[in-house]
């Protein structure tokens, strides 16, 4: 019997512990040098001029849309196959998310459908890199530029990845990252906007700090109580930033370790008759966020759910990644979505299984995960006879 194998686990070493301890001892716990250092490191890694740290990837999406001028009455084209925050951000600013269906291989939006969804009310495209796959990002940017739309790259799942020579986070007018504990690097909770647009960066810096003037964040003058726009408390603490700085120093090794975990699964599942493995084109350098397999179409979503429940009962973390956003209860109620609206996304979503994924997953644990998955697939096959 193995110990419980979690769905994810952060990779924390003495370097991170020492960085956080140093921040605590500095006496500067907010709006300080650690945040600025983290911004510089992430902006540099994504070949951007500016980075703006904040409290979450969701906050980054929200601020970026405001800075791009998206608001009530606008439409924002995005994917139904993502974490719900990518669509929620449009709702936060009073815009309407307009979903388009997927390319079944990349699991990103089908570019031709993006073109067909543009109306006179379209203001932006939120292009999500599903599980960190940047396929079609150049196409989305070309569409956005052709129609004078803003492109916001939801790169929360792909830090360190590339499409050709272009790093993830570089494709849109702005890109956003999230640093939740299951991501490539973590700050516990946290996020960042990266951009080459100085005005956009300045607006985001103001928005994250209650609308204070962006260039007087330290509060040395009376400007600390001046609020030039409605803002939010979206700051990242120095403690969190220190953790992120330490993680960024290890980013390359973290990516390699996650690639090694992905390879363990590929070697064990490549020829599995009932599974579809992630499809990554040759020009993509993949910075793995999760490892999600898909059951073949012979299985139903109900059978998938029983498999996940069975894996959990055997102490193997597993989850459905992702339930379609348009079928979430409040999207159904508000917009009237029903099954069949986006058939490819729904077919994919109903058959996905996220396997335990983190750096340092042992061969023994990988074997146990695969054996348990095989057992659950066999049980469902037997139920049919």
Phi, psi and omega in degrees: 000133177265160171292165178303134178255110185286163177295322178212164180202126179292151180259097184243131180237183178299332179300316179292319180299316180294323180294316179294318178299319179297319178296318179298321182283344184288336184082357179249101188255353178210148176052066184218196187291332180294319178298317179295321179295316179298318178300317180296317182295315182288319178299318180296318182294333182258010178059042179246156179281327189226144170231140179232107181285155181200185192280344180191166173295326178297315177300321179298316177300314182300309182298317183297319179296318177299313181296333178277356178084016178280135184202197183305136180090346179277159173245144180232119180278132180202182185264146172277354184250085184193172167294144191300338183301328183295326176273325179302323183301323176296319179295323180305323184264008178086008179271170179250122174287131178246114185271149170228156186282176193259159157281123187292345179271306183281334186070012170265170181300142175287118186304321181296327178288328175299314179302317183289343182271354183286130175233181178292345180266353182293130181243334186205161171241125169262107184262111183264132173272098185298119180058021178092009181271116184272014181305135177078005181297323177297321180295317179298319181295321179295320177297314180300314181295321182296327184253013179056048178250153171281141173243119176254118182270112175276089184259024186301339185252010189224022183306127178096351179276169181215153166243107190063234180264000185265122181286148173300136186104350185259349191282321184274175170297332169212153173238155179230147177233152172240145185239040175294160187301341179269002182275175181303317168235156180230148167242019187086286166229142179164168179197182181200145168258134173238141184196164171258358184268109184296320180297316179299317179297318180296319178296317179296321178297323177289315182300321184289345188237049175062024177079013177293155176304134188297330187266006179232043186294332184288344176074024182290338180241185179295353181296344179300333180252018173256130182234107187273352175205164172292127182231196187219163172267080184246023182288153172259132181287161177295329178296312178296317181297321179298319175299316180295322178298315178298319179293320179297327177295337181254008190306314182299318179290326177295318179297316180298320180295322179288326175297323178296321177295315178301320181295326177302316180290319180300315180298326184271341188239359189305320184256021182291127187289340185253005186235146171249121181272163178304138180257120181235123182288157185300332183277359181263127167265111190271124168259101192290130175262310177219169171240108186245122175258159178237135174287151175294164185293350179290344179259147179265168177295327178295319177294320176302315181298322178293324177298315180297316178301319180294320178297318179295322178295336176265020175066032175244116177296132177206155183203156172278121181235114351245149166297141182298136182296318185293345178259004171295146188308315185283337173288323175300312184293317185283320187248354176077021179293145176224167176304142179099353182294321181225083192298324181292312179302318182291320179295318177294309185302323183286355184231010181274145173224116174277125181267159176308129186214119176190160179294143178087006174300124186283160174301320180298316180290322177299318176300317182293319177301311183294318178297321179292318176299315178302318180298316181293321177296317179298319180299316180293326177294321179294322179302333182284338186268000000 
